[in-house]
Amino acid sequence: MAQNITKGVKALLAEANELVTTLSIDEAKEKAQDPDYVFVDLRDIRELQRTGLIPGAFSCPRGMLEFWIDPDSPYHKPVFNQDKTYVFYCASAWRSALSAKIAMEMGLTPVMHLEGGFTAWEKAGGAIVPRTS
């Protein structure tokens, strides 16, 4: 018997994009060097190795996000326990929209995501550094 999916990815993305602030590429270029902003790259290691990342961004594989945000988790990362603005991004702004919504539901604030993701950043000539580790 086939599964009956009652809420597809389009609906999930629409909900997330209604709730999450989107940061334009131009705004992101300004904020990327601002110490009050933490850019969080959600792409997997293969993507990072192929394309690099935004300078200063923190790499957090999407599958670990909730565990790294939660201070009660044995996997918690202190980067998520700062009084800063978090800007999530992925390749095309799909994973980042969903991730930002989850982060907000967990209580992380303020949170936004990058319009068009890394692909739009790269296309707009945004700075990129190679993945070092």
N, C-alpha and C positions, 0 to 999 in steps of 0.2 A: 504494500500500500504506500502510495506517495505521501510525503509530508505535506501538511497544510500550513504553509507559512502565513501568518496573519499580519505581520508587519515586516515589510521588506526594508532593504538598505536605503532606498530613496526616502521612505517615511522617517527612518531613524536619522538620516542626515538632515532632513527638513526640520525635525524637532531640535536637533543640536544647533543648527544654524540660526534658529529663532532665539535661542537662549545665550549663545556664546558670541562675544564680541569678536569681530574679524578685524585684524590689523592689516592695512594695505601694505604693499611692498615698499612704497615710498616712506610710509611711517616706520616700517620695520627697519629700513636702512638707517634711519635716525636713531632708533631705539637699540639697535644691535650693539652699540658701544656704550650704552647707558648702564651703569652698574646696578640700577634699580630694576632691570629687566633680566630675566633668565629665559633664554631660548632653549627649548627642549626638542631635540630631534628624535622622533619616534620610529624612524626607519630602521630596518634590520642591518646587521653588520655587512652583508653583501652590498646593499645599497650604498652604505657609507664608504666602503672600499672603492666602489666604482666612481662615485661622484664627489666625495668629500662632504664637508658640512659648513654651516655658517660659522665664521670665527667666534670663538667663545661659547658656542652652543654646548649643552650637556646632552650626551647620548643616553637615551632611555628606551630600550626596545619596548614596543607597544605591549608585549605580553607581560612585562614586569611593572608597568605603570602603577597599578593599584597597590602592589606590594611595596614599591619604593616610596610612594606618597605616605602610606600609613605609618605613623610613628610607633605603633604597637606591633608592627610586623618585624620579624627578624631580618628582613631584607631592606628595611627603611634606609633611605639615603638622605643625609642632612641637607642636601641642596634643596629639598622640598620643604624645609622647615625654616624658611627665611621670610622676612617681611618685604617681598618683592613681587613684581608682576611677572606671571608666567606666560610665555608665548610658545604654544605647541605648534610643531609643524611636521609634515610628512612629505611625501612626493607630490600629492595633488590636493591636499586639504580635506581628504575624506577621513582618514584615521585621526587626524588632528582635531577635527570637529567633534567626533565621537569621544575622543580622549579628553578634550577640554570639558565636555559636558559631564563626563564621569568624575573628573577632578573637582569640578564645581560641586557635584553631588556629595563628594567626600568632604567638602569644606575648604578646599584650597581656593584662595582668592587673593587678588584678582587674577583671572585667567582669560586668555584670548587665544585665537589661532591665526596663523598666517594665511592670508588670502592667496589661493593658488598654489600654496606649498612651495617646496624647494624648487620644483620645476619653474614656477613663475619667478622665484628669486633669481635663479640662474639665468633665465631668459632676459631679465631686467638688468643684468650685469652686476648683481650683488656679489660681494666678496665671498670667496670660497677657500677653505683650507683643506689639505688632505687629512684623512683620518690617520691619527698617529698611534693609536693603541686599540 
